[in-house]
Amino acid sequence: MRKTVLFTLVILALVLTACGGGGSSEGPDAANGEKLYNQATLGSKSAEGCASCHNMDASEGDETDAPFTAGTATRAESRVPGLSAEEYIMESIVNPDAYLVEGFEAGSMYQSWGDDLSEEQIADILAYLVTVK
């Protein structure tokens, strides 16, 4: 239930930010999301950060541990019919095994980001990833 509410709140925040609504000039911060994404450890349990497994592109290594970061938004647009890039990326963060990328096994991504990160941190990381085309 918490993940559904979190998912809905973050998508609503992104929509309101994109539309200039919501009564606040603040919203998800892509620059902070990039910083969070690239931290060595992340979350309340200091799990290995995103970039510990996700190389930006082939110049940093291969895709043995996780898909490349480069092109995330573009791939996410068409990964699951009926889901926007934002919805797909959000679900991939809070429920990593929902849509497995071919060649990767269930459980290979840290499973507790939805509980270990704040709503703001998740929204910021999502805001960053939707810029990575």
GILINRA-V659956 format. One record per run of one state. SS is the DSSP state (H for helix, E for strand, C for the rest). FROM is the first residue (numbers start at 1). LEN is the number of residues. If there is no record, write none. Layout:
BEGIN
{{SS;FROM;LEN} {SS;FROM;LEN}}
END
This chain:
BEGIN
{{C;1;1} {H;2;18} {C;20;10} {H;30;9} {C;39;2} {E;41;2} {C;43;4} {E;47;2} {C;49;1} {H;50;3} {C;53;5} {H;58;3} {C;61;11} {H;72;8} {C;80;5} {H;85;10} {C;95;18} {H;113;4} {C;117;2} {H;119;11} {C;130;4}}
END
